[in-house]
Amino acid sequence: MGTGGIFITLEGADGCGKSTQAELIAGALEAAGKELVRLREPGGTPISEKIRALLLDPANVEMVPEAELMLYEASRAQLTREVIEPALARGAVVLCDRYYDSTYAYQAGGRGIDDVLVRRANALGSCGRMPDRTLVFDLEPSVAFARATAGGADRMEAEGLAFQERVRAAYLRLAEQEPNRVRLVDASGEKDAVLARALDALSDLVDVCA
Ligand code: TYD
């Protein structure tokens, strides 16, 4: 990639505990003295946050899968050019909560949009920028779903458990297809145990300890 930065993305179905782990991983990276840029998708720039509001608003029931796909990609392209590329260019560690593997899992896996189309859309939305490492937090879908919807559901979560099961299956396929980049992290058990597994899956890239 020709930069000194490291691009790490965190993935998983709704309710897998990813946000808690993002916090803990960020702490470990900062403690290791890295310049850290933390982001989440969709969002992270003023334009991307406006797109996020459209995407997650439960009132937008009429949104068609093709519009949804392109809105996620639009949000991503803006974030990539405006924030991720400059951060990597100055050598930062970029930790992004979701990136294009979410689009594969949710829009191809969950919604059933053609895989090849989604991969091409991802190439465009990411401006060709690939993560160096992607951690997929894997948890039994019924456990994750119950946790995710305990306080009410956003537009994606309202799709239900069968949708989340397809999302998970798509993540498992990705981990099989790209074992170097995409690592499954068992997200069951105590949060410190999950963190240790996550840091282990980063240890060849960055010097961090739990
Ligand atoms: P968010 O509240 O940020 O969920 P989480 O904390 O689980 O990351 O909502 C993001 C939702 O958008 C989540 O349900 C996953 C979905 N999503 C897609 O469907 N496609 C995508 O490309 C991205 C980035 C997210």
py3Dmol code that shows the C-alpha trace and the ligand (Angstrom):
import py3Dmol

protein = """\
ATOM      1  CA  MET A   1       0.000   0.000   0.000  1.00  0.00           C
ATOM      2  CA  GLY A   2       3.010   2.283   0.183  1.00  0.00           C
ATOM      3  CA  THR A   3       2.167   3.893   3.553  1.00  0.00           C
ATOM      4  CA  GLY A   4       3.361   3.391   7.093  1.00  0.00           C
ATOM      5  CA  GLY A   5      -0.160   3.170   8.481  1.00  0.00           C
ATOM      6  CA  ILE A   6      -2.134   0.090   9.477  1.00  0.00           C
ATOM      7  CA  PHE A   7      -5.780  -0.307   8.603  1.00  0.00           C
ATOM      8  CA  ILE A   8      -7.781  -2.580  10.928  1.00  0.00           C
ATOM      9  CA  THR A   9     -11.507  -3.217  10.603  1.00  0.00           C
ATOM     10  CA  LEU A  10     -13.928  -4.823  13.056  1.00  0.00           C
ATOM     11  CA  GLU A  11     -16.907  -6.817  11.877  1.00  0.00           C
ATOM     12  CA  GLY A  12     -19.726  -9.028  13.077  1.00  0.00           C
ATOM     13  CA  ALA A  13     -23.494  -9.388  13.157  1.00  0.00           C
ATOM     14  CA  ASP A  14     -25.570  -7.026  15.309  1.00  0.00           C
ATOM     15  CA  GLY A  15     -25.107  -7.657  19.035  1.00  0.00           C
ATOM     16  CA  CYS A  16     -21.799  -9.541  18.740  1.00  0.00           C
ATOM     17  CA  GLY A  17     -20.065  -7.218  21.223  1.00  0.00           C
ATOM     18  CA  LYS A  18     -17.994  -5.428  18.618  1.00  0.00           C
ATOM     19  CA  SER A  19     -18.439  -1.934  20.077  1.00  0.00           C
ATOM     20  CA  THR A  20     -17.215  -3.009  23.518  1.00  0.00           C
ATOM     21  CA  GLN A  21     -14.232  -4.697  21.921  1.00  0.00           C
ATOM     22  CA  ALA A  22     -13.516  -1.648  19.751  1.00  0.00           C
ATOM     23  CA  GLU A  23     -13.171   0.391  22.924  1.00  0.00           C
ATOM     24  CA  LEU A  24     -10.836  -2.136  24.542  1.00  0.00           C
ATOM     25  CA  ILE A  25      -8.713  -2.652  21.426  1.00  0.00           C
ATOM     26  CA  ALA A  26      -8.399   1.121  21.035  1.00  0.00           C
ATOM     27  CA  GLY A  27      -7.142   1.349  24.616  1.00  0.00           C
ATOM     28  CA  ALA A  28      -4.536  -1.340  23.981  1.00  0.00           C
ATOM     29  CA  LEU A  29      -3.327   0.346  20.785  1.00  0.00           C
ATOM     30  CA  GLU A  30      -3.063   3.722  22.479  1.00  0.00           C
ATOM     31  CA  ALA A  31      -1.199   2.200  25.396  1.00  0.00           C
ATOM     32  CA  ALA A  32       1.277   0.862  22.846  1.00  0.00           C
ATOM     33  CA  GLY A  33       1.936   4.476  21.816  1.00  0.00           C
ATOM     34  CA  LYS A  34       0.292   4.422  18.398  1.00  0.00           C
ATOM     35  CA  GLU A  35      -1.459   7.374  16.810  1.00  0.00           C
ATOM     36  CA  LEU A  36      -4.939   5.945  16.641  1.00  0.00           C
ATOM     37  CA  VAL A  37      -7.821   7.079  14.451  1.00  0.00           C
ATOM     38  CA  ARG A  38     -11.122   5.504  15.479  1.00  0.00           C
ATOM     39  CA  LEU A  39     -13.999   5.431  13.059  1.00  0.00           C
ATOM     40  CA  ARG A  40     -17.322   3.750  12.557  1.00  0.00           C
ATOM     41  CA  GLU A  41     -19.352   2.989   9.478  1.00  0.00           C
ATOM     42  CA  PRO A  42     -21.639   4.262   8.237  1.00  0.00           C
ATOM     43  CA  GLY A  43     -20.441   7.674   9.433  1.00  0.00           C
ATOM     44  CA  GLY A  44     -17.239   9.477  10.361  1.00  0.00           C
ATOM     45  CA  THR A  45     -17.553  12.603   8.208  1.00  0.00           C
ATOM     46  CA  PRO A  46     -20.359  15.207   8.132  1.00  0.00           C
ATOM     47  CA  ILE A  47     -21.638  13.825   4.805  1.00  0.00           C
ATOM     48  CA  SER A  48     -21.314  10.201   5.947  1.00  0.00           C
ATOM     49  CA  GLU A  49     -23.196  10.940   9.188  1.00  0.00           C
ATOM     50  CA  LYS A  50     -26.100  12.370   7.186  1.00  0.00           C
ATOM     51  CA  ILE A  51     -26.141   9.209   5.097  1.00  0.00           C
ATOM     52  CA  ARG A  52     -26.028   7.141   8.301  1.00  0.00           C
ATOM     53  CA  ALA A  53     -29.162   8.845   9.588  1.00  0.00           C
ATOM     54  CA  LEU A  54     -30.986   7.956   6.351  1.00  0.00           C
ATOM     55  CA  LEU A  55     -29.796   4.350   6.489  1.00  0.00           C
ATOM     56  CA  LEU A  56     -30.713   3.597  10.071  1.00  0.00           C
ATOM     57  CA  ASP A  57     -33.982   5.528  10.388  1.00  0.00           C
ATOM     58  CA  PRO A  58     -36.699   2.899  11.039  1.00  0.00           C
ATOM     59  CA  ALA A  59     -39.158   5.250   9.254  1.00  0.00           C
ATOM     60  CA  ASN A  60     -37.428   4.593   5.904  1.00  0.00           C
ATOM     61  CA  VAL A  61     -39.309   1.350   5.317  1.00  0.00           C
ATOM     62  CA  GLU A  62     -39.576   1.966   1.572  1.00  0.00           C
ATOM     63  CA  MET A  63     -35.794   1.968   0.972  1.00  0.00           C
ATOM     64  CA  VAL A  64     -34.961  -0.563  -1.768  1.00  0.00           C
ATOM     65  CA  PRO A  65     -31.882  -2.835  -1.444  1.00  0.00           C
ATOM     66  CA  GLU A  66     -30.100  -1.159  -4.377  1.00  0.00           C
ATOM     67  CA  ALA A  67     -30.480   2.307  -2.824  1.00  0.00           C
ATOM     68  CA  GLU A  68     -29.319   0.922   0.512  1.00  0.00           C
ATOM     69  CA  LEU A  69     -26.214  -0.631  -1.073  1.00  0.00           C
ATOM     70  CA  MET A  70     -25.230   2.582  -2.808  1.00  0.00           C
ATOM     71  CA  LEU A  71     -25.813   4.722   0.265  1.00  0.00           C
ATOM     72  CA  TYR A  72     -23.439   2.543   2.298  1.00  0.00           C
ATOM     73  CA  GLU A  73     -20.886   2.843  -0.500  1.00  0.00           C
ATOM     74  CA  ALA A  74     -21.326   6.606  -0.778  1.00  0.00           C
ATOM     75  CA  SER A  75     -20.775   7.012   2.947  1.00  0.00           C
ATOM     76  CA  ARG A  76     -17.664   4.825   2.689  1.00  0.00           C
ATOM     77  CA  ALA A  77     -16.117   6.618  -0.280  1.00  0.00           C
ATOM     78  CA  GLN A  78     -16.398   9.938   1.533  1.00  0.00           C
ATOM     79  CA  LEU A  79     -14.856   8.495   4.710  1.00  0.00           C
ATOM     80  CA  THR A  80     -12.059   6.774   2.811  1.00  0.00           C
ATOM     81  CA  ARG A  81     -10.946   9.835   0.861  1.00  0.00           C
ATOM     82  CA  GLU A  82     -11.551  12.409   3.586  1.00  0.00           C
ATOM     83  CA  VAL A  83     -10.227  10.586   6.654  1.00  0.00           C
ATOM     84  CA  ILE A  84      -8.794   7.078   6.158  1.00  0.00           C
ATOM     85  CA  GLU A  85      -6.321   7.775   3.365  1.00  0.00           C
ATOM     86  CA  PRO A  86      -4.790  10.888   4.988  1.00  0.00           C
ATOM     87  CA  ALA A  87      -4.495   9.065   8.334  1.00  0.00           C
ATOM     88  CA  LEU A  88      -2.743   6.073   6.781  1.00  0.00           C
ATOM     89  CA  ALA A  89      -0.487   8.379   4.792  1.00  0.00           C
ATOM     90  CA  ARG A  90       0.817   9.953   8.005  1.00  0.00           C
ATOM     91  CA  GLY A  91       1.414   6.530   9.532  1.00  0.00           C
ATOM     92  CA  ALA A  92      -1.544   6.231  11.918  1.00  0.00           C
ATOM     93  CA  VAL A  93      -3.340   3.081  12.962  1.00  0.00           C
ATOM     94  CA  VAL A  94      -6.908   3.316  11.670  1.00  0.00           C
ATOM     95  CA  LEU A  95      -9.442   1.251  13.615  1.00  0.00           C
ATOM     96  CA  CYS A  96     -12.758   1.199  11.814  1.00  0.00           C
ATOM     97  CA  ASP A  97     -15.905  -0.323  13.274  1.00  0.00           C
ATOM     98  CA  ARG A  98     -17.325  -1.944  10.082  1.00  0.00           C
ATOM     99  CA  TYR A  99     -16.122  -1.479   6.496  1.00  0.00           C
ATOM    100  CA  TYR A 100     -16.847  -3.185   3.187  1.00  0.00           C
ATOM    101  CA  ASP A 101     -17.154  -6.691   4.619  1.00  0.00           C
ATOM    102  CA  SER A 102     -20.334  -5.445   6.306  1.00  0.00           C
ATOM    103  CA  THR A 103     -21.705  -4.680   2.864  1.00  0.00           C
ATOM    104  CA  TYR A 104     -20.836  -8.169   1.711  1.00  0.00           C
ATOM    105  CA  ALA A 105     -22.406  -9.725   4.821  1.00  0.00           C
ATOM    106  CA  TYR A 106     -25.555  -7.563   4.976  1.00  0.00           C
ATOM    107  CA  GLN A 107     -26.319  -6.560   1.386  1.00  0.00           C
ATOM    108  CA  ALA A 108     -25.114  -9.735  -0.383  1.00  0.00           C
ATOM    109  CA  GLY A 109     -25.646 -12.226   2.486  1.00  0.00           C
ATOM    110  CA  GLY A 110     -28.603 -10.645   4.266  1.00  0.00           C
ATOM    111  CA  ARG A 111     -30.456  -8.979   1.394  1.00  0.00           C
ATOM    112  CA  GLY A 112     -29.407 -11.420  -1.328  1.00  0.00           C
ATOM    113  CA  ILE A 113     -27.963  -8.890  -3.800  1.00  0.00           C
ATOM    114  CA  ASP A 114     -25.678 -10.636  -6.285  1.00  0.00           C
ATOM    115  CA  ASP A 115     -22.185 -11.272  -4.810  1.00  0.00           C
ATOM    116  CA  VAL A 116     -20.289 -10.065  -7.852  1.00  0.00           C
ATOM    117  CA  LEU A 117     -22.224  -6.800  -7.970  1.00  0.00           C
ATOM    118  CA  VAL A 118     -21.614  -6.180  -4.275  1.00  0.00           C
ATOM    119  CA  ARG A 119     -17.889  -6.859  -4.630  1.00  0.00           C
ATOM    120  CA  ARG A 120     -17.688  -4.363  -7.494  1.00  0.00           C
ATOM    121  CA  ALA A 121     -19.650  -1.798  -5.515  1.00  0.00           C
ATOM    122  CA  ASN A 122     -17.249  -2.384  -2.607  1.00  0.00           C
ATOM    123  CA  ALA A 123     -14.247  -1.756  -4.846  1.00  0.00           C
ATOM    124  CA  LEU A 124     -15.753   1.603  -5.782  1.00  0.00           C
ATOM    125  CA  GLY A 125     -16.991   2.611  -2.310  1.00  0.00           C
ATOM    126  CA  SER A 126     -13.658   1.788  -0.686  1.00  0.00           C
ATOM    127  CA  CYS A 127     -11.749   3.627  -3.439  1.00  0.00           C
ATOM    128  CA  GLY A 128      -9.715   0.427  -3.711  1.00  0.00           C
ATOM    129  CA  ARG A 129      -8.489   0.651  -0.104  1.00  0.00           C
ATOM    130  CA  MET A 130      -8.287  -2.787   1.556  1.00  0.00           C
ATOM    131  CA  PRO A 131      -7.992  -3.343   5.298  1.00  0.00           C
ATOM    132  CA  ASP A 132      -4.712  -4.930   6.417  1.00  0.00           C
ATOM    133  CA  ARG A 133      -6.580  -7.038   8.949  1.00  0.00           C
ATOM    134  CA  THR A 134     -10.260  -7.652   9.657  1.00  0.00           C
ATOM    135  CA  LEU A 135     -11.538  -9.206  12.874  1.00  0.00           C
ATOM    136  CA  VAL A 136     -14.950 -10.844  12.690  1.00  0.00           C
ATOM    137  CA  PHE A 137     -16.502 -11.229  16.153  1.00  0.00           C
ATOM    138  CA  ASP A 138     -18.445 -14.419  15.934  1.00  0.00           C
ATOM    139  CA  LEU A 139     -21.308 -15.226  18.264  1.00  0.00           C
ATOM    140  CA  GLU A 140     -24.299 -17.552  18.112  1.00  0.00           C
ATOM    141  CA  PRO A 141     -26.904 -15.469  16.168  1.00  0.00           C
ATOM    142  CA  SER A 142     -29.793 -15.955  18.605  1.00  0.00           C
ATOM    143  CA  VAL A 143     -27.657 -14.702  21.517  1.00  0.00           C
ATOM    144  CA  ALA A 144     -26.345 -11.754  19.518  1.00  0.00           C
ATOM    145  CA  PHE A 145     -29.768 -10.825  18.168  1.00  0.00           C
ATOM    146  CA  ALA A 146     -31.436 -10.839  21.585  1.00  0.00           C
ATOM    147  CA  ARG A 147     -28.691  -8.576  22.873  1.00  0.00           C
ATOM    148  CA  ALA A 148     -28.867  -6.208  19.883  1.00  0.00           C
ATOM    149  CA  THR A 149     -32.605  -5.683  20.065  1.00  0.00           C
ATOM    150  CA  ALA A 150     -33.009  -5.512  23.861  1.00  0.00           C
ATOM    151  CA  GLY A 151     -33.330  -1.704  23.707  1.00  0.00           C
ATOM    152  CA  GLY A 152     -35.308  -1.519  20.417  1.00  0.00           C
ATOM    153  CA  ALA A 153     -34.303  -2.192  16.811  1.00  0.00           C
ATOM    154  CA  ASP A 154     -32.899   0.110  14.107  1.00  0.00           C
ATOM    155  CA  ARG A 155     -33.888  -0.377  10.443  1.00  0.00           C
ATOM    156  CA  MET A 156     -31.342  -3.175   9.866  1.00  0.00           C
ATOM    157  CA  GLU A 157     -32.001  -4.983  13.143  1.00  0.00           C
ATOM    158  CA  ALA A 158     -35.727  -4.929  12.388  1.00  0.00           C
ATOM    159  CA  GLU A 159     -35.013  -7.500   9.639  1.00  0.00           C
ATOM    160  CA  GLY A 160     -35.030 -10.247  12.260  1.00  0.00           C
ATOM    161  CA  LEU A 161     -33.073 -13.334  13.267  1.00  0.00           C
ATOM    162  CA  ALA A 162     -33.085 -15.200   9.921  1.00  0.00           C
ATOM    163  CA  PHE A 163     -31.461 -12.127   8.347  1.00  0.00           C
ATOM    164  CA  GLN A 164     -28.757 -12.104  11.045  1.00  0.00           C
ATOM    165  CA  GLU A 165     -28.129 -15.800  10.414  1.00  0.00           C
ATOM    166  CA  ARG A 166     -27.475 -15.074   6.726  1.00  0.00           C
ATOM    167  CA  VAL A 167     -25.181 -12.216   7.749  1.00  0.00           C
ATOM    168  CA  ARG A 168     -23.181 -14.538   9.958  1.00  0.00           C
ATOM    169  CA  ALA A 169     -22.936 -17.207   7.254  1.00  0.00           C
ATOM    170  CA  ALA A 170     -21.559 -14.596   4.845  1.00  0.00           C
ATOM    171  CA  TYR A 171     -18.896 -13.576   7.378  1.00  0.00           C
ATOM    172  CA  LEU A 172     -17.878 -17.218   7.806  1.00  0.00           C
ATOM    173  CA  ARG A 173     -17.487 -17.513   4.012  1.00  0.00           C
ATOM    174  CA  LEU A 174     -15.276 -14.433   3.937  1.00  0.00           C
ATOM    175  CA  ALA A 175     -13.023 -15.820   6.647  1.00  0.00           C
ATOM    176  CA  GLU A 176     -12.613 -18.971   4.609  1.00  0.00           C
ATOM    177  CA  GLN A 177     -11.951 -17.122   1.366  1.00  0.00           C
ATOM    178  CA  GLU A 178      -9.420 -14.630   2.764  1.00  0.00           C
ATOM    179  CA  PRO A 179      -7.767 -16.304   5.762  1.00  0.00           C
ATOM    180  CA  ASN A 180      -4.797 -13.925   5.806  1.00  0.00           C
ATOM    181  CA  ARG A 181      -6.835 -10.781   6.142  1.00  0.00           C
ATOM    182  CA  VAL A 182     -10.069 -11.951   7.775  1.00  0.00           C
ATOM    183  CA  ARG A 183      -9.765 -13.620  11.204  1.00  0.00           C
ATOM    184  CA  LEU A 184     -12.665 -15.045  13.172  1.00  0.00           C
ATOM    185  CA  VAL A 185     -12.640 -14.164  16.859  1.00  0.00           C
ATOM    186  CA  ASP A 186     -14.790 -16.261  19.173  1.00  0.00           C
ATOM    187  CA  ALA A 187     -16.937 -13.565  20.838  1.00  0.00           C
ATOM    188  CA  SER A 188     -18.411 -15.780  23.558  1.00  0.00           C
ATOM    189  CA  GLY A 189     -17.363 -15.558  27.202  1.00  0.00           C
ATOM    190  CA  GLU A 190     -15.875 -12.766  29.288  1.00  0.00           C
ATOM    191  CA  LYS A 191     -14.935  -9.544  27.537  1.00  0.00           C
ATOM    192  CA  ASP A 192     -11.294  -9.794  28.634  1.00  0.00           C
ATOM    193  CA  ALA A 193     -11.029 -13.262  27.145  1.00  0.00           C
ATOM    194  CA  VAL A 194     -12.487 -11.990  23.874  1.00  0.00           C
ATOM    195  CA  LEU A 195     -10.043  -9.071  23.939  1.00  0.00           C
ATOM    196  CA  ALA A 196      -7.105 -11.428  24.387  1.00  0.00           C
ATOM    197  CA  ARG A 197      -8.249 -13.406  21.333  1.00  0.00           C
ATOM    198  CA  ALA A 198      -8.671 -10.209  19.327  1.00  0.00           C
ATOM    199  CA  LEU A 199      -5.212  -8.884  20.213  1.00  0.00           C
ATOM    200  CA  ASP A 200      -3.732 -12.247  19.398  1.00  0.00           C
ATOM    201  CA  ALA A 201      -5.216 -11.945  15.918  1.00  0.00           C
ATOM    202  CA  LEU A 202      -3.424  -8.586  15.520  1.00  0.00           C
ATOM    203  CA  SER A 203      -0.088  -9.545  17.041  1.00  0.00           C
ATOM    204  CA  ASP A 204       1.734 -10.102  13.747  1.00  0.00           C
ATOM    205  CA  LEU A 205       0.770  -6.578  12.624  1.00  0.00           C
ATOM    206  CA  VAL A 206       1.103  -4.425  15.740  1.00  0.00           C
ATOM    207  CA  ASP A 207       2.871  -4.708  19.039  1.00  0.00           C
ATOM    208  CA  VAL A 208       0.033  -4.768  21.589  1.00  0.00           C
ATOM    209  CA  CYS A 209      -0.717  -6.684  24.713  1.00  0.00           C
ATOM    210  CA  ALA A 210      -3.926  -7.057  26.711  1.00  0.00           C
TER     211      ALA A 210
END
"""
ligand_1 = """\
25
TYD
P -24.743 0.434 14.087
O -25.736 0.952 15.053
O -23.496 1.219 13.841
O -24.457 -1.073 14.434
P -23.232 -1.807 15.058
O -23.002 -1.189 16.401
O -23.741 -3.222 15.098
O -22.075 -1.644 14.107
O -25.530 0.213 12.722
C -24.936 -0.129 11.549
C -25.896 -1.071 10.835
O -25.687 -0.982 9.429
C -25.675 -2.521 11.219
O -26.928 -3.165 11.347
C -24.954 -3.094 10.032
C -25.452 -2.272 8.894
N -24.509 -2.141 7.751
C -24.864 -2.678 6.519
O -25.937 -3.267 6.359
N -24.000 -2.523 5.467
C -22.815 -1.857 5.587
O -22.065 -1.712 4.594
C -22.472 -1.284 6.872
C -21.191 -0.522 7.054
C -23.349 -1.456 7.931
"""
view = py3Dmol.view(width=600, height=400)
view.addModel(protein, "pdb")
view.setStyle({"model": 0}, {"cartoon": {"style": "trace"}})
view.addModel(ligand_1, "xyz")
view.setStyle({"model": 1}, {"stick": {}})
view.zoomTo()
view.show()
